[in-house]
């Protein structure tokens, strides 16, 4: 199908006059950058590029594009723009689209970025933004900011990619202003995301120690900002140097800017080793901050690999006596068991929760979920249970739309191919 479409469009391109892929006028889009110099590779025409993209060997196409595009001058940009406009019909894949966008950004990053932000197909938009905005911000961060600022406020993956690409490119430029830009975003999730991108860039460039030194030197008088910086460091450092993240926590988790830092470290660590992250948390001084971190970290781990996390928790609870720091995980454990393959075990765990409101809420959730999947089995259990009339009414109330969608999602997940 891809070959036949590419061939057909190639023939049409010879007959037709082509398409104009220039971005909107100056009032909406940035002015074009100066053209680059000629390269050592011959330019692509629309036809030759279509022919290459029609090659069924996807690895070969990626290799050829990766080898030729960095060596080419700007002469292929017009053909590339036509191909990008025909991306759907040509059935471009994400790798091909991103490589073409990277080439365009070498010679006109402003126009390429505008295209990525406004015209790139939704499936390729994040990759296109990284491929274009980051090099533009590295070249001219202030100009890039003028165009990208409004797009950083967009929700979803594209808005996140815009902000991260801007911060990383700006940092790589070596030009001043990125720290002030991040500070001026204001308190909230957007600034936390920008700080994480900045932290990652500093670690890759100068190492963890340089990042920590910068953070510790921030004035204590700007407390909200310093707290967000410390939290971002806790999360960003883990994949690069876990021991350094632990040392950072030892120095600051109990201090004035340590709230939720332990949580950020452990939840990121749980992506690799949830058991070790939880054991580390269990050794910390008991307080609300630690207990919240334990609960959240177990939730992250259990949802990612329930087949590992749930047996681990069962074994820990069977120890005599069980560690008291396990208690914050019990509500998550009960839900995961109850909405999995062992509703009776989940109900038994939920029945032992200390808080009466949380205990009843989780038991009702499990029973409703179970009853909607296997009404006969759930009703058999209910006959022997000593529940109040009010709880029974809540359990037997009609299924909500949210519950229906949850059941449908779980049904799809159950069809995951076996490895």
N, C-alpha and C positions, 0 to 999 in steps of 0.2 A: 504493500500500500504506500509506504513512504517513497519508494523508488518511483512508482508510477505517478504520484502526485508531483514529485520534484521534476520529473521529465516533462510532465504536462505544463507546469508553470514555467519551466525553462523555455519551452516553445512559445508560450504566450508572451514571454518577456521580449522575444525577438520581434514579434509582430506589434505588440503594444508599445507605448512610449514610456512605460514604467510608472513608478509612483513617487510622489514627493514626500520624503520622510522627515522633512525639516520640522523641528519643534515649533510651537506657537510663537507668535511675534514677540518683539522685545518687551512689550508691556506685561507679558506673562512669564516669559522665559529669560534666562541669562543670555548675555551676548556671547557669540562664539569665541572660543579661544584662538590664538594664533596657530596656523597650521604647522605641523612638524616638518622634519626634513625627510628626503627620500630615503627609502630603506634598501637593503641588499636583495630583497625578494621581490619578484614581479607582482604587480597588483592583481587582485581578484577582479573578475567581471561578475556580473550577476549570474551569468550562465555557468561559469567555472565554479563559483561558490555553490550554486545549486547542485551541480554535478557531484562535488565533493560531499556535500551533506547527504546526498542520496546513497552514499556507500553504506551497505548494510553492516560493515564492520565498525561498530561504534568506537572501539578502542583505537582503530586506525585513524578515524576522523579526528578524535581528540588529539592524538599524537601529531598529526599533520598541522592542525590548527595551532597547537601549542608550540610547534617548532617554527612555523612560518610567520604567524601574526606578530611576534615581537620583533621580527627582522624587517617588517614591511613599513613603508612610508604611508602618508595619509591618503594616497590615491585610491585605496579600496573603500574608503568611508562611504561614498555614494552607493556602491553596490551593496555594501553591508546594510545600509539603512533600508534599502528595498527588501532585502532578505528578512530583516527583523520585522518589517511591516507584514510580511507574508509568513510569519513564524507559525501560525496555526495551520495554514494550508500545507506548508512544507514539513510539518510535524517535527519541528526542532525539539530537541530535548534540552534539559536544563544545562548540561555541560556545554553544549554547542552555543546556546544562547549566552551564557556567562562569558565564554571566551571571546565571542564577538563584541560583547559590551566592553570587556577589558581593552580590546584593541581600540575601539572608538574613543574610550576615555584617555588613551595615550595622546590623542591629537586634539580632541575637543571635549574635555571633561565636563564643561558646563552643559553643553547640549546633550551629551550622553547621560548625565545625571538627570536632567529634566525629562528625558525620555523614560529613564528608569522609574522616576517618581510618578509620571503621569500616563504613560502609554504601555509600559511593559506588561505582558500577560500576567495575570494574578499568580499563576503557578511559578513564574520565574522572577517575580518582582523583588524578593528579598535578595537573591543572588545578584540581580542587576544593580541594586542599590549599593551593595558592598563593592561591586566591581567598578563603580563609577564615582560615587561620592567620596569614598576614602581617598583615592588618588587626587581628586580635586581639592579636598580639604588639606591634603599634604602640600599641594602646590599653592593654594590661596585660601586659607581658612576663613577669612572674613567674607570673601565673595561667596564661598560655599555656604556659610552660615546664613547669608541674606536669602538664599533660595531655600535652604533646607529647614530653617527654623520652624516654619509653620507645619512642615511635614513631621517633625519630631513629636508633635502633639496628636498625631493620628493614632488611633488605637490599633492593636493587633501587631502582627509580626513586622509589617512594613514600617510602622512608626518606630518600633524598637530597633530595626536595622538602620534606619535613618540616623537615629541618635548615636548608636554605637559606631557606625561608620564615620560620622562627623567627629566624634571624640578621638577615635584612633588615628584618623588622618591628621587632625589638628596636632595631636601630640607628636606624631612622626615628622611634622613640618619643622619642629623646633622653634616655632614662632610663639610669642607670648599670648596669653589670654584664655587658654583652655580651662585652667583652674578657676578663673573668675567666671567664665561662662557656666561651668558646672555649679558653682556656688549660687549664682543668680537664678538658676532654675527654680529654686525654692524647695522647701521641705516636701517630701513625698516620694512616690515610687519612681517617677521619672529621674529624679536626681540620684536615687540609689542605683538605678540602672546605669546612668552616666558615670557614676563613681566606680562601679564595677568594671566598666570598660576602661576607664583611666587607670585603675589599679592593675589590670591585666597588662596594659601597655607599658607601664613603668616596670613591672616585674620582668617582662620579656626584654626590656631595654637595659635596665640597671640592676635588677635583682630585688629580692624581697627586702633586704635590709634598707635599701634606699627608699622604698615605699613606706616602710614603718617609720623611718626617720622623718620623712615628710609629714606623716600623719601626726606623730607625737609633737611636732613643732607647731602645729596649728594652735591658735589662741584658745584657751579654755573659755573665754568670754563668749565665743560663738558656739554655745554648747550643743544646740540642735544639729549644726553642721558637723561638728567634731564627732558626735555620736554616730551620724550616718556614715562618716568616713571610716570609723572603726568597724562598723558592721560590714561595710563593703570589703574591707581588708580581710576580715575573718573568713568571708566566703571566697574571695578571689585567690587567697594564698594557698588554700588546701591542695589543689591539683599540682601545684609547683613544688611545695615544700611543706608537707604535713607537720613535720617537727617544728618548723618555724611558726606555723599557725597555732600549735599548742603552746609554744613559748609566748606568743603574743597574748594568748588567753591567760596564761599564768600571770602575766604582767598587768593585764587590764580588765579581765572579766569581772573581778570584784570591785573595780574602781568606778569612778563617776561616769565613765564613758563605756562601760562594759555591758550594759543591758542588751540582751539578745545576741551578743557576740558569740557566746558558746553555742547557741542555737544555729547560727549561720555556719559555724565550723562543722558541727556534727552532722547537720542535714546534708551538707555537700560531701562530707566524708562517707555518708551512708550510701551514696551512689556507687561506691566501690566496696565498702566493708561495713555494713550496718551493725553487725555484732560488735566489732571493735569500737565503733563510734559510740554505741550505747554503753559499753563497758567503761569507756573513758568518762562519759557523762556520769555514770553511776558512782564514780570515785570523787566527784565534786561535792562541795558543801551543799547540803540540802537547803533549797530555798525555792521560791516560786519560779524564778528565772530558770533554774536547773530543771525543775519538773516540767515546765513548758517545753524546754528543749528536748527532754526525753520523749515526751508524748509526740511532738512533731517529727522527730527523727525516726521514731518507730513507724509512724504513719507513712513517711516517705519510703522507707525500706520495705515495709509490708506491701505497699501497693505496687512497688516495682518488682519484687521477687517474693510473692507470698509463699511459694513452695519452700523457701529457705527461712524466711522470717517467722512464720507461724510455728513450725516445729521447734525452732530455737526458743521461742517464747514458752512453748509447752514444757520443754525440758527445764527451763529456768524456774518455772512455777512448781515443777515437781520436786525441786530440791527441798531439803528439810533443814532449816526453814527457808522459804524463798526470800531472796533479797528484797528489802523494803522499797528500794528505788524502782522496782518493777511496777509499782502501783499506778503511776501516771499512764502507763501503756494499756492498762486493762480495758478501758472503754474502746480503744481502737481495736484491740485484740478481739473483744467480744463481737464487734461489728463485722470484722473481717471473717471470723468463723461463722457467724450467724448468717451472713449473706453469701457464704461460700457453700461448701458441701456438707457442713456440719452444724446445722441450725440448733440442734439440741445442745451441743457443747457451747455454742455462742450464748445461748440463753442461760446456761449454768454459770458462765463467767459473769454475764450481765447481772444476774440475780445477786451476786456477791459485792456489787459496787456499793461504795459507802454512801454516796449521795442519792437520796430517794428520787429526786426529779430526773437525774441523769439515768438512774437505773430503770425507771419506768419508760423513759423516752426510748432508750436503746432496745429494751425488750419489745416494745410496740413496733419499732422499726423492723426488727428481725422477724417477728411474727407476721407482720403484714407482707414482708418480702417472701417468706416461706409459704404463706397461705396462697399468695397469688401465683406461685410456681407449682405448689402441690397442696391443694386445699384439703384433701383427705388426710394426709399425714399431719398437717398442722392442726386440723380439728381434733384428731386423735390425741395429740399432745395437750390441747386445750381442755379436753374433758377431765384430765387428771390434774390440771394446774389450778392453783388457788389464786385467781386474779379477780380484781374488783370488776363490778359490772361496767364501770366507766372505762376501764382498760379494755375489756372485751369489746365494747362498742367501738372503741378506736381501732382495734385490730380488724374488726369486720366491716368497717366503713368501706364504701366503694373505692376502687382504685383511682388514683389521681393521674392526670396526664404526665406529670413528672415521673411517677412510679412506672408508668407504662414505658416511657422512653428509657428509663434505667434498665428495666427488664429486657427491652429490645437490644440495648447496648451490650448487656452482659451475654445475651444470646449470640451476638456477633463475635464477641471476644472468645466465646467458647469454641468457635470454629477455627481458632488460630492453628496453623499447620504445626504438626509435631516435628521437632528438630531431630 
